[in-house]
Amino acid sequence: MNRRDFIKVGSIAGINLSLADYMYLEANDKVNKNAKANSVIYIYLPGGYATQETFDPKPLSPEEYKGPLQSIKTSIPGVEFNEFFKETAKIADKLSIIRSMTHGETAHERGRHDMFTGYRPSAALTYASFGSIVSHELGVRNNLPPYIAIPEIANEYAGAGYLSHAYSPFSLGSRPEDKNFKVRDLTLPDGVTLDRFEKRKDLRSIVSRQFEEKQNADTVFAMDNFYENAYGLLGSKPAVEAFDLSQENDKTKESYGKNAAGMRMLLARRLVEAGTRFVTVTYGQWDMHQNIERGISNNVPSFDKAYAALINDLDNRGMLDKTLVCIATEFGRTPKLNTDAGRDHWPKVFSTVMAGGGVKRGYVHGSSDQTATDVFDKPVTPEDWGATIYELLGIDYNNHLYAPGDRPVKIIDNGKPVKELI
């Protein structure tokens, strides 16, 4: 800090703002000054949903390309969704739909890697997920874990990668839709009073110092961070209550749906409202190689109701403009139906959706060709997808973080935010 900064600190000493407080506020301002969003709900539909049976139907294509289902009008003039997205169609004017996502990975695990890290897989390095980067860059808010996975970590590439394990997601350990849903480790064990817990905490800090003096291991650092975050969580009633769905009335629960999709998305709303920065919500099974009509009819209705309720709820609470809600999958499905009336893996073109958090309302970006075989215009890569998310959060995606061995790694490489979305 230069002399001018010290004088600035001196001038505000009268309002009891310490040097440490000042530096913290300055650092926080640098992180967030360009942010349009302050939290993300990343809805992951595993398996690779078909763009034709979701957000980019092809009603004028030949039957073997069009598929067995119909399309319906949305609140965006001239834009149609699959017939099962009745509620989402009504709120399309609050969404940005990207119909030109593309990459080259046909294997599930490689596609998951692309869509959760913004990087192509590498044998040399395990990349950090979006949620872990956000956790690293923005940190803890209101004593809540900055990165939470509902109901569990979304996949093998949704973790901390080359970063410390301290930036891994907090997984619930149970499902919000279960009757006896309870998040693990949020209450003290039976027979352990708060006074006894504080004594254990002091003892643990002594043991931890012994380890730190003997080795500088990531596992020790990570455990220290996890314990500190856990102490803050256990000691904060509002933070613990954020996980408690019993705080919501039946009318709200019914609007989302008392099922897996509904309760997971309702909990996500509670967590970002309380201060969590990045929440993943995993729902359904979308790897529909056989009978895609049955697969869509089984998966979409609950999802459709819950997702529309989430967007409307966030909007009604004045939260949508600061909460970025994304729908993503690992890739799309083949343009032509196979012999089992399903669709196989197809990464050349698929759709994703964004809402809130600084993106346009009622906007469609890019397009696929007449049979959803390829991108027709405005292609968007996973690198661009990641850069857009970071841009909206006010994170400089060109910054370098450091992998083991002090190897510099750009947060996103060769990607640019999709400015037309913002």
N, C-alpha and C positions, 0 to 999 in steps of 0.2 A: 504493500500500500504506500502511496506517496503522501507528501505533507498535506496536500489539499484534503485527502481522505481522512487523515487524522484530525484535521481541524473540523471537518464535517461531523466526525464522531463526537468531538468535544462539544459542538454546538447542540447536540441532542442529548447530552448526558443528563440534563435537567429533567428529562421525562423518563429516566431510569432505563434507557436502552443501552446495554453494555456493548463493549467492542465485539464480543462473541455473537450477541444478538444481531448487531449491525452486519457483521460479515455473513451470517446465516441468511439474513434478508437479502443482501446483495447477491449472494450465490443463487438464492431461490428466484430472484428477479431475472437473472441471466438465463436460468433454465426455462422460465415460463413466459417471458415477455412477448414472444411471438405465438403463443399457444392459442388456438381456437377451441380446442378440446382439453378437458382436464381429466378425462377417464375414457376407457374403451371397454365395450362389451363385444367380445369376439366370438360369434356363434359359429361353431364348427359342425358341419354335417358330414360325417365320415363316410368314405366309400366312393365319392365322386358322383354328385347328382347330375342328372341330364339337363342341360340348358333348355332342350326342347320341351321337357315336361315340367319346367319350373318358370323361368323368367324370360325365355326367348322362344315361344312356340312358333311353329312353322305351319300354319293352317293351310297354306296354298301349295305346300310341297306334295309330291306323290305319297300315297298312303304308307309305303315302306319307310319313308323318311319322316313324315308327319307324326306317325305313331297313333295309338288307339284312342287318345284323349282329345278333348276339345279345348278351345281357348275362350277367355272371357275378357271383356273390356275393363280397363282400369280408370282411375281418376286422372290419368295423364292422357289427353286426347291422342288417339291413334296407337296407343301402346296396349298390348294384351299380355296376360299371364295365363298359365295353365288353369283349367277350370276349377281345380281344388283350392286355389289361392283366393277364395272369395273375400276374406277379410283383408288380406294384404292388398288386393286390388283396390279396395276402398281408400287405403292410405298411401297409394303409390305416389301421390302428389307431395308426400313428405320424404321420398326416397331418391337416391341416385343409384341407377342400375348400370353396371358395367357389363356390356354384352360382348366384349372383345378381349377377355383375359386369355392369355396364351403362354404355354411353355412346352418343353419337349420331353417331359418325363412321363412314361406310361406305367411305371410301377407305383403302387400305392405309397410305399415308404418314401420314395424319392419325390413324389408329388407333395406329400405332407411336409417334407423338408423345405421345399420351395415356398409353400404357402404359409409356413410358420416362421421362417427366418429371412426370406427375401434373398436367399442364396441358393445356388445349385449345390448339391451334395459334394463333399470333398473327402478323400481318404486321408488327407493330411490334417484336417481340423474339424472339430464338431462345433458348428456355429451356434450362437445364442439365439433363442426365440425372441419374438417381438416383446412378449410379456416380461422376459428377464432383462432385456435392454431397458424397457420402461422402468422396471424396478430399480435397476442400477442408476439410471439417469435422474429419476424423479424421487425415489425413496419413499419412506413411510409417511402416511398422512393420517391423522386422527387415531393413531395406535393400531390401525388395521394393516394386515399384510398387504403390500402394494400389488401383489400378483396372486390371484386366487383362481383355482381350477374347479369348476362344477361339472359333474360330481367328483371327478378325479382328473389327473393330468391328461390332456387331450390325446397325446401320442408321444412317441419316443423323441420327437424333435421339438417339443413344447417346453423344454427345460433350459437350464442355464448355459449349456454348451461349454465354451472356453472360459466363461466367467466363473466366479466362485459359486459354489453350491448355495451360498447365502441368498442368491437371486433366483433360486428355484421357486416354482409355484407352491402355494399352500393348498393342499388337496383336502377336501372335506372329510373323506373317509366313510361317507354314507351318502345316500341319495335323498334329495329334498322331497321327492314325491312319496317316500316311505312313511308309513303311519307313525312310526316312532323315530322319525328323523332327529338325529342329534350329532352335532359336529364334535369330533374327537378333540380332546385336550383343551376344551374351553371352560371346564370346571375343575376345581381341585378334587383330588381323589377323596373318597370317604375317609373320615378320620383325620384329614390334614387341615388344620385351621390356618387362617391367614398368618398368624404369628409363627407357626411352625414352618409355613411355606417361606416366609422371609428368612428364617434361619437356614433353611435348605439353600436358598438363593445365595446367601453369604458364603456358605460352605462351598457351593459350586464355583463361585468366583475365585476362591483360593485355589481349588484344584485346577481351574482353567489357567490361572497365572503360572502354575507349575509347568503345565504343558507348553505354554507360550514361551517360557524361558528356555525350554529344551529344543523346540523345533518350531519353525515358521510354516506350519502346514495349513493348506486351504481348509481342511476338514475342521481344524480348531477354530479358525476365523469364522467359518460358516456356522458352526455350532454356537459360538459366542453371539453371532447376529441373530440366529434363530431364538436363542434363549432370551435375549434382550427384547426382541419383538414379542415373544410370548409373555414376558412379564408385563409389557405395556398393554397387551391385549387382555390378559387376565385382570389387570387393575383398572380397566376402563369399562364401566357398565354400558355406555352407548355402543362401544365397539363390539362387545359380546352380544348385545341385543340385535345388532345388525344381522346376525345369523339366525335369529329367532323368527320363524315364519308365523308363530302363533300371535305375533304382534299385528298381523294383517287380518282384516275382517273377512267374513265369508263372501261378501259381495265382490271384493277385490280378487279373492282367490278364484271365484267362479268366472270372473271376466278373463282371467288368464287360462283357466282350466285346471282342475285338480288332477293333474297327471304329470308325467315326466317333463314334457315341454313347458307346461304352465308353471310348475313350481320351481324349475331351474331358472327360468327367465325372471320370475318374480324375485327370487333370491338375488339374482344378479343386479336387479334394480336397487334392492335394499343395500347391497354392498357398495355400489358406486355412489349411492346417495350418502352413505356414511363416510366414504373417503377412500375406498379401494381404487387404485389407478387402472388396473387391467384385470378383467375377468374373462375367462374362457368358459363357454357353455357348450358342452358336447351333447348332441341329440340324434337319435335314430340310426338307421343303417341304410345307406344309399347306393350300395354296390349291386345294382340291379341287372345282373346278367340274364335273368329269366323273368318273364311276366312283369314287365315294368308297370303295367296298369295296376296290378295288385300291389306292388311295392309303393307306388305313389299314393294310392288310396289308403294304405296302412299308415304311412309316415306323415303325409302332408296335413290332414285336417287338424290334428292337435297342434302341430307346429304353426300353422296358419293363424289359428286363434290366438295362441300365446304371443307370437311375434307382433301381430297387429296390436294386441293389448299392451305389450311392452312399449312400442313406439308411441301410442296414444297416452299411456300413463306418464312416460317421460316428458312428453310435450305438455300435458296438462299440469305437471308439476314445475314447469319452467326449466327442466333439466336437459331437454333434448339438444338444445343449441351447444351445450358444453359436454355432451356425452356422445362419443362416436360409436355407433352400433354397426358392426360388420357381419355379413353372412359370407362364409367361404367354405370351400371344399378342396380336395386335392387336384381334381381335373374334371373334365366333362365326360360325355359318353358318345359312342359312335353315331354318326349321322344316320346310318341305316340300321333298322332293327335286325337282330340276328334270328336264327331259326328257332330260338326259344322265346321269341317275343320280348327279348330284352335288348339292352345295349351294352357294349363292351367299353374298355378304357379309351379315352380320346382327349389328349391334352392340347390339341391345336387350337381349340376355341371353346370357351365356357363362360358362364356368367357369375359375377359376385354382386353384392349389394352393400351400399353404405347409407347411413342415415345419421342426421345430427352432426354435432362436433365440428361444424364449419363447412360441411358439404352442401351443395345446392339441393333444393327441394324440387321434386318433379322433373328430374333430368335423366336422360338416357345417354350414356357415353359409348360410342363405338357401335359396331354391328357385326354380326356374322353374315355369311353369304346365304343364299336361298335355302340351302339344305343343312346349315350349321356344320359345314365341313371345314371351313376355314374362316379367319378374320377377314371381313370385308374392308373395314377402315378403323383407324385409331387403335391399334393394338396396345394392350397394357400387359406388361410382364410382372412376375412376382417381385422383381426389383423395384419397379415403379409403384406397385401396390404397397410395399414396405415403406418406400420413401414418402408416399402420400400420408400414411399413418403417422410416421414420425414428424412430418411437416405440420400436420394438424395439432400434434401434441407439443409443438415448439422445441423438438429435439433436433439438433443439427445432425442429419444423417451422413454428412461428410466427415464427421469427427472420427478419430481413431480410438478404439479401446485396445487393451493389451491381453493377448493370449499368453499362456505359460511360455517362459523363455523370453519375455518382453517383446513378443512378436506383435507389431501393430496390425490391427484389423479394422477396416472401415466398417462403420455401422451398416451402411448399405454401399455396395459397389456397383457402378454402372446403372443405377436407377435414378429416375427423376420423378418428382411429384406430378400427378396429373392435374395440372393447373385448372383445366376446364371444369373439374369437379368441385373446386373450392370457391 
